[in-house]
Amino acid sequence: MRHAATAPANDLPDPPDTDVTMPGMLKPSITRWRPGAYLRASWWMSSWLGLRALAQAGLVVALARTLGPTDYGAFVAVLAIASFFTPLAGMGVQAVVLREGSRHPGDLPRLLWSAKRVWRIGVPVFGTVACAIVLLTLRHHLGDSLGLRLAIVAMVFSEVASSSLTEIVTRRAQALRRTHAYGALQAGLVLSRVAALGLFLASRDRSLQLWLILYAASSAVYASVVARNVRRDAAGPLPGGGPAALARDGVPFAFAAFAWRLQIEFNKPVLAMLGFATVGILGVAQRVVDLAAIPLIAMQDALWPRVFSRASPPSMVLRIGLTIALLALVEGLLLYGLAPWLPRLFGSDFGAAAQVLRMLAWLPLLQLARGAGMIHLSATGHSSRLILVYALGAAFVVASTTWLVAHHGLQGAIVALYAAEVFTIALQWLVYRSPRNV
């Protein structure tokens, strides 16, 4: 058994329990549930993510008002496609770092070493795929500017690299329950882009091309800073658990994250076929919903390491999940009531975003339910079967979004968002209830 000194400071270890671990790792220790520690972690995480939310809100408002619906919609469409490949660039190793690091903190330097090598291979592969899809999908809407296309390539590569690397490092901090480090890393990436926004607004040339270049530069600088910290902290592979083993263990999580990104972002490149202005309106409303949900996401993120370190996670997931669900309902009511103020904030060109926000107000409730289901399946030894859940979910998203947008436009895209969440939650339930050998 590992010495107690390697366990997180907020919990005391009990006898070991059985679960799926990577080769070469000992089985996890059960830690005592302390609601006070959980609530404090949620509070600090919410504070950091609140800072990030303020930065994101300022970024969205300033960009939307400066670029207008069409150019802002183009930026959102490119960013949406790039975001599909962020989890794939890391091959899901960030989730394995969190799960195994929560159980065995002493293994984190070696986990980080392997994760870095997986990331080095994944970024050029999936960054190239992302660029190809962006340029192919949006070729008829980007004009003939070579400079704009090169700016898009730079922006996509920097987004895939910086976001995937930041995710790996933040999961390490989350596994150690270092809430301040987790929040600071999450906020830092957004703040670097706020700095780029300052340069953009100070420039006389406020074109989409210049913004993409500044966005790419800020992301690259932040990624280089994070990479230096990884080099300092990482150390050798685990016995029998090198980069290949880590990547294999992360594949289900990569599929899950990829499918989730498809659920919330696939509608944007599809809507772009109808015009970038429609994408801009949906993007503004959806971003407001995402920002409002940050405190609830913080509560769910703080739950992950505690669930993974316990022998009987279902009761904890249910208890905390119900509380988060009630808060999501309250949030939905607030968003519905505040929706008419949206055009005043973003400008009259975004008048249609008010109705879109009202239609999206209840989406966080389903998204959080799906997230709780993922936590539960991962902690109860069903993580390998998440591939099936999210592969079917991704196929459903692509088919339903394509058909609904073609026939019903923007309203169809919103209906597809809800349908995808319900479909995935139903699949999670079926997987959990079915025999383990199926």
Secondary structure, 3 states (H helix, E strand, C coil): CCCHHHCCCCCCEEEECCCCCCCCCCCCEEECCCHHHHHHHHHHHHHHHHHHHHHHHHHHHHHHHHHHHHHHHHHHHHHHHHHHCHHHHCCCHHHHHHHHHHHCHHHHHHHHHHHHHHHHHHHHHHHHHHHHHHHHHCCCCCCCCHHHHHHHHHHHHHHHHHHHHHHHHHHHHHHCCCHHHHHHHHHHHHHHHHHHHHHHHHCCCCCHHHHHHHHHHHHHHHHHHHHHHHHHHCCCCECCECHHHHHHHHHHHHHHHHHHHHHHHCHHHHHHHHCHHHHHHHHHHHHHHHHHCHHHHHHHHHHHHHHHCCCCHHHHHHHHHHHHHHHHHHHHHHHHHHHHHHHHHHCHHHCCHHHHHHHHCCHHHHHHHHHHHHHHHHHCCCHHHHHHHHHHHHHHHHHHHHHHHHHHHHHHHHHHHHHHHHHHHHHHHHHHHCCCCC
